[in-house]
Amino acid sequence: MKVVLWIVVLFALAVGLSLFAQINTGYAIVFVPPYRVELSLNMTLLLAVGLIAVSYGLLRLLAATLNLPHEVAVFQRRKKLRIARHALVQSSLAYSEGRFQKAEREALRACENEQSPENQGVALLLAARAAHAMRAYDRRDGYLARMDSLGNGLQLARRMLEAELLLDEKRTVDALAAVEAARAQSPNLTAALRLELKIRQLQSSPEHVLALTEKLLKSEAISAEQARRYRLAAYRDQLPQLIDGQELRQWWQRIPAQERQNPSLALAVAQQYAKLEQADDAAHLLQGLLEDDYSSELVSELGELADQVSEARRIELLRLGEALLPSHSRDAQLLLTLGRLARAGQLWGKAQSYFEASLSIQPTLAAHAELARLLQALDRADEARRHFDACLELALAEV
C-alpha cells in the first residue's frame, strides 16, 4: 500500500512541476563582465539545485576522507575485540577439557587483543589456572603479578585465586597472606573464610579453627554437623599443648557439654590425663562415660589404668565392671579389665577367674600374658609357661 501511495505522490509532483514550468515564463540574467548570460528561470532553478547537490556530495566525500584514519582505527579495534572474545571462549573451553597448554595460549591471545581491564583480568586468571595445572608456577605467579596494574576492582579475584592455588601447592604461609589480603577487601566473604579454615587446619592452629568455625556456622556456610566435626578435630589438636593436669581440667570444663559427651574426644582426654600421670582423673572421666553408654574401647582403656589408679578408685571401677557384667557377660574385654583390676588389688583368685573367663570367650594375647604373669607371681611356673607359649603362638600368627 505504501508503494502505491509513493507512486501517486511522485506522479502528482511530476505533473505539478510540468505545469509550473509551462506557466513560469520568467528568466534570469547572470552578468559576469564582460559576459552576460540570460537563462530561463526554470533552468536557473535546476542549476542551483544541481550545484547544491554536487557541493553536498563533495563535502561528504571530503569529510569521509578526513575521517578515514578514525574509521580504520575503529575497524581494527572491533577486529581485535572479536579475536579477543573468541580466544577467551576457546581458552575457557580448553581449560574445561583439560587442554591446559591451549587454554594458556588462548588466554594470552585474548589478553593481548582485549581493551577492557576486566576482560584482561579474566584472561590472566585463566592463564594462571592453566599454568598452575601444568606446574609452571613461575609463569602462574607472573600472570597474577600482571593483574596489579589492572586496578583495584580485580584484586579480590586475584587474591582469592592466588590463595587457592598456593594452598593446593601446600604453601600455607603464602596462601594465608593472600587470604588475609582478600579479607581486607571483603571481611565477611564466605569463600575466604572457608579457605582460611583449610589453611589453619593444615597449620594445626586449633584456636583459629574454632573461631572460623563459629563464623561460618553463624553465616550458615556450614552445617551444624560439619561445625561439630571441625570443633572435635580442633580440640584434639589442642590436647598435646596441655602439659599440666590442672590446665587440662580447666580446658575440659570450658568445652561445651555436648562435645564432652563425644566418646572419641573423651577417650583422647583420658589418654592425655594418663600421660600426665593423672590416672584417677582419667578413670573418673571414663567411668562417667561408661555409665552413660557402654563401649569396649572405653573398658579397654580402663584396664590400661588398673595399675596406676588409687586404691579407692580401683575399688569403684571394680564395682562398676561387676555391675556391667550381667548385661555384657560375653565381652572378653570387660572380663580382661576386671581381671587386671582384681590383680592390681591383689585379689588373686578373682583375677585368675576373670582371665580364664576372658580366654574361654576369646583367646587373646593380652589375656594369656596377664594370666601368665599372675601364675608366675603365684609360683606356678609350669602353668605360666603354657600361657607364655600360647602368647608366642598368637604373636607369630599375627606376623
C-alpha positions in Angstrom: 0.0 0.0 0.0 2.9 2.4 0.8 4.4 1.7 -2.6 1.2 2.7 -4.4 1.0 5.9 -2.3 4.6 6.9 -3.2 3.9 6.3 -6.9 0.8 8.5 -6.8 2.8 11.2 -4.9 5.6 11.1 -7.4 3.3 11.3 -10.4 1.4 14.2 -8.8 4.7 16.0 -8.2 5.8 15.5 -11.8 2.6 16.9 -13.1 2.8 19.8 -10.8 6.4 20.6 -11.8 5.4 20.3 -15.5 2.5 22.7 -15.1 4.7 25.1 -13.2 7.4 25.0 -15.9 4.8 25.8 -18.6 3.2 28.7 -16.6 6.6 30.1 -15.4 7.9 32.3 -18.3 10.4 34.3 -16.3 14.1 34.4 -16.9 17.3 35.3 -15.0 20.3 37.3 -16.1 23.8 36.3 -15.0 26.2 39.2 -15.5 29.9 38.4 -15.3 31.8 41.2 -17.1 32.4 41.2 -20.0 29.8 38.4 -20.3 26.1 38.5 -19.9 24.1 35.3 -19.8 20.3 35.0 -20.0 18.7 31.8 -18.6 15.2 30.8 -18.2 14.1 30.8 -14.6 13.4 27.0 -14.8 16.9 26.3 -15.9 18.3 28.6 -13.2 16.4 26.7 -10.5 17.7 23.3 -11.9 21.3 24.5 -12.0 21.0 25.9 -8.4 19.6 22.5 -7.2 22.4 20.6 -9.1 25.1 22.9 -7.7 23.8 22.4 -4.1 23.7 18.6 -4.6 27.2 18.4 -6.1 28.6 20.7 -3.3 26.9 18.5 -0.7 28.4 15.3 -2.2 31.9 16.8 -2.4 31.7 17.9 1.2 30.6 14.5 2.3 33.4 12.9 0.4 35.9 15.3 2.0 34.6 14.5 5.5 34.8 10.8 4.8 38.3 11.2 3.6 39.4 13.1 6.7 37.6 10.6 9.0 39.2 7.6 7.3 42.0 7.1 9.9 39.5 7.1 12.7 37.3 4.6 10.8 40.3 2.4 10.2 41.2 2.5 13.9 37.6 1.6 14.9 37.6 -1.3 12.4 40.9 -2.5 13.9 39.6 -2.3 17.4 36.4 -4.2 16.5 38.5 -6.8 14.8 40.8 -7.2 17.8 37.7 -7.3 20.1 36.3 -10.2 18.0 39.6 -12.0 18.2 39.9 -11.5 21.9 36.3 -12.6 22.7 36.8 -15.7 20.6 40.1 -16.5 22.2 38.6 -16.1 25.7 35.8 -18.5 24.9 38.3 -21.0 23.4 40.5 -20.7 26.5 37.7 -21.4 28.8 36.6 -24.5 26.8 40.2 -25.8 26.5 40.6 -25.5 30.3 37.4 -27.4 30.9 38.6 -30.1 28.5 41.9 -30.4 30.3 43.9 -29.0 27.4 45.9 -26.6 29.6 48.6 -25.6 27.0 45.9 -24.4 24.6 44.0 -22.7 27.4 47.1 -20.7 28.4 47.9 -19.8 24.8 44.4 -18.6 24.0 44.1 -16.7 27.3 47.3 -14.8 26.5 46.0 -14.1 23.0 42.8 -12.7 24.5 44.7 -10.5 26.9 46.8 -9.1 24.1 43.8 -8.1 22.0 41.5 -7.0 24.8 40.9 -3.4 25.7 38.8 -3.8 28.8 40.8 -4.2 32.1 38.1 -6.5 33.4 38.3 -8.9 30.4 42.1 -8.7 30.6 41.9 -9.8 34.2 39.6 -12.7 33.3 42.1 -13.8 30.7 45.0 -13.6 33.1 43.1 -15.6 35.7 42.5 -18.3 33.2 46.2 -18.3 32.1 47.2 -18.6 35.8 44.9 -21.5 36.4 46.2 -23.3 33.2 49.9 -22.7 34.2 49.3 -24.0 37.7 47.7 -27.1 36.3 50.9 -27.7 34.3 53.0 -26.9 37.4 54.5 -23.9 35.7 54.5 -21.9 38.9 56.8 -19.1 37.8 54.5 -18.3 34.8 51.5 -18.6 37.1 52.9 -16.0 39.5 53.9 -13.8 36.6 50.3 -13.7 35.3 48.9 -12.9 38.8 51.5 -10.1 39.2 50.4 -8.5 35.9 47.0 -8.1 37.4 48.3 -5.4 39.8 48.3 -2.9 37.0 44.6 -3.5 36.1 43.0 -1.7 39.0 41.6 -2.4 42.4 38.4 -3.9 41.1 40.2 -7.1 40.1 42.4 -7.6 43.2 39.8 -9.6 45.2 39.6 -12.2 42.4 43.3 -12.2 42.1 43.9 -12.8 45.8 41.3 -15.5 46.1 42.7 -17.4 43.1 46.3 -16.9 44.4 45.3 -18.3 47.9 43.5 -21.3 46.3 46.5 -22.2 44.1 49.1 -21.7 46.8 47.1 -23.8 49.2 47.0 -26.6 46.5 50.8 -26.2 46.4 50.8 -26.6 50.2 52.4 -23.2 50.7 50.2 -22.4 53.7 52.1 -19.3 54.8 51.8 -17.6 51.4 48.3 -18.8 51.0 47.3 -17.3 54.3 48.8 -14.0 53.4 46.7 -14.0 50.2 43.6 -14.9 52.1 44.2 -12.1 54.6 44.7 -9.6 51.7 41.3 -10.8 50.3 39.6 -10.5 53.6 41.0 -6.9 54.0 38.9 -6.1 50.9 35.8 -8.2 51.9 36.0 -9.1 55.6 32.9 -11.4 55.6 33.5 -13.2 52.3 32.4 -16.8 53.0 34.8 -18.3 50.4 37.7 -16.6 52.0 36.7 -17.8 55.5 36.5 -21.4 54.1 39.9 -21.1 52.6 41.4 -19.8 55.8 39.8 -22.6 57.7 41.5 -25.2 55.5 44.8 -23.4 55.9 44.5 -23.2 59.7 43.7 -26.9 59.8 46.8 -27.7 57.8 48.8 -25.5 60.1 47.3 -27.2 63.2 46.1 -23.9 64.6 43.1 -25.1 66.7 42.3 -21.6 68.2 41.8 -20.1 64.8 39.9 -23.2 63.6 37.4 -22.8 66.4 36.9 -19.1 65.7 36.4 -19.6 62.0 34.0 -22.5 62.6 31.8 -20.3 64.7 31.8 -17.5 62.0 30.9 -20.0 59.2 28.2 -21.6 61.3 26.7 -18.2 62.1 26.6 -17.2 58.4 25.1 -20.7 57.6 28.0 -21.5 55.4 28.5 -24.9 57.1 26.0 -27.3 58.7 25.9 -27.9 62.5 27.3 -31.4 61.9 30.3 -30.1 60.0 30.9 -27.5 62.7 30.9 -30.2 65.3 33.5 -32.2 63.4 35.7 -29.2 63.0 35.4 -28.4 66.7 36.3 -32.0 67.7 39.3 -32.0 65.4 40.5 -28.7 66.9 40.0 -29.9 70.5 42.2 -33.0 69.7 44.9 -30.7 68.3 44.8 -28.7 71.5 45.3 -31.7 73.7 49.1 -32.1 73.2 49.6 -28.5 74.2 48.2 -29.1 77.7 51.0 -30.4 79.8 49.6 -29.8 83.3 46.8 -31.7 85.0 45.1 -28.5 86.3 45.3 -26.8 83.0 43.7 -29.9 81.3 40.9 -29.9 83.8 40.1 -26.3 83.3 40.2 -26.7 79.5 37.9 -29.7 79.7 35.3 -27.7 81.7 35.4 -24.9 79.1 34.3 -27.3 76.3 30.5 -27.3 75.7 28.7 -30.2 77.4 27.5 -31.7 74.1 31.1 -32.0 72.9 32.2 -33.6 76.2 29.8 -36.4 75.6 31.7 -37.5 72.4 33.4 -40.8 73.2 36.4 -40.4 71.0 37.2 -37.0 72.4 36.7 -38.1 75.9 38.9 -41.1 75.3 41.6 -38.8 73.9 41.3 -36.6 77.0 41.6 -39.6 79.3 44.7 -40.8 77.5 46.2 -37.3 78.0 45.4 -37.5 81.7 47.2 -40.8 81.8 50.3 -39.3 80.0 50.3 -36.5 82.7 50.2 -39.2 85.4 46.6 -38.2 86.4 45.3 -41.7 86.3 42.4 -41.1 88.8 41.1 -38.2 86.6 41.3 -40.4 83.5 39.5 -43.2 85.2 36.8 -40.9 86.6 36.2 -39.5 83.1 35.9 -43.0 81.5 33.7 -44.2 84.4 31.2 -41.4 83.7 31.1 -42.3 80.0 30.6 -46.0 80.7 27.7 -45.3 83.0 26.0 -43.4 80.1 27.0 -45.5 77.2 28.9 -48.8 77.2 31.9 -49.2 74.9 34.5 -52.0 74.8 37.1 -49.4 73.8 36.5 -47.4 77.0 36.6 -50.6 79.0 40.0 -51.5 77.4 41.3 -48.1 78.3 40.2 -48.5 81.9 42.1 -51.8 82.0 45.3 -50.0 81.0 44.9 -47.8 84.1 44.5 -50.6 86.6 48.0 -50.4 88.0 48.0 -46.6 88.1 44.8 -45.6 89.8 44.4 -45.2 93.6 43.0 -48.0 95.7 39.7 -46.2 96.2 39.3 -45.5 92.5 40.2 -49.1 91.7 37.5 -50.4 94.0 34.9 -48.1 92.4 35.9 -49.4 88.9 35.8 -53.0 90.0 32.3 -52.4 91.3 31.2 -50.7 88.1 32.6 -53.5 86.0 30.9 -56.2 88.0 27.6 -54.2 87.8 28.0 -54.2 84.0 29.0 -57.8 83.8 25.4 -59.4 83.8 24.4 -57.4 80.7 27.8 -57.9 78.9 28.8 -61.4 80.2 30.2 -62.3 76.7 32.5 -59.3 76.4 36.0 -60.7 76.7 37.5 -57.2 77.0 35.3 -56.5 80.1 36.4 -59.7 81.7 40.1 -58.9 81.0 39.7 -55.4 82.5 38.1 -56.9 85.6 41.0 -59.4 85.9 43.5 -56.5 85.7 41.7 -54.5 88.3 41.5 -57.6 90.6 45.2 -58.4 90.1 46.2 -54.8 90.9 44.2 -55.1 94.1 45.9 -58.4 94.9 42.6 -60.3 94.6 44.5 -63.3 93.0 41.7 -65.8 92.9 39.2 -63.4 91.4 41.7 -62.1 88.9 42.5 -65.7 87.7 38.8 -66.4 87.3 38.3 -63.3 85.1 41.3 -64.0 83.0 40.3 -67.6 82.4 36.7 -66.5 81.6 38.1 -64.0 79.1 40.2 -66.7 77.4 37.2 -69.0 77.2 35.3 -66.4 75.1 38.2 -65.1 73.0 41.8 -66.3 73.4 43.8 -63.1 73.1 47.5 -62.4 73.5 46.8 -59.9 76.3 44.7 -62.3 78.3 47.3 -65.1 78.0 50.0 -62.7 79.0 48.1 -61.4 82.1 47.3 -64.9 83.3 50.9 -66.0 82.7 52.2 -63.0 84.8 49.6 -63.8 87.6 50.6 -67.5 87.7 54.3 -66.7 87.7 53.7 -64.3 90.7 51.9 -67.2 92.4 55.0 -69.5 91.8 53.0 -71.7 89.4 55.7 -71.7 86.8 54.6 -74.7 84.7 51.1 -73.3 84.2 52.6 -69.8 83.5 54.9 -71.4 80.8 51.9 -72.8 78.9 50.3 -69.4 78.7 53.6 -67.8 77.6 53.9 -70.4 74.9 50.3 -69.5 73.8 51.3 -65.8 73.7 54.2 -66.7 71.4 52.0 -68.7 69.1 49.5 -65.9 68.8 52.2 -63.3 68.2 53.7 -65.5 65.4 50.3 -66.0 63.9 49.8 -62.2 63.6 53.2 -61.7 61.9 
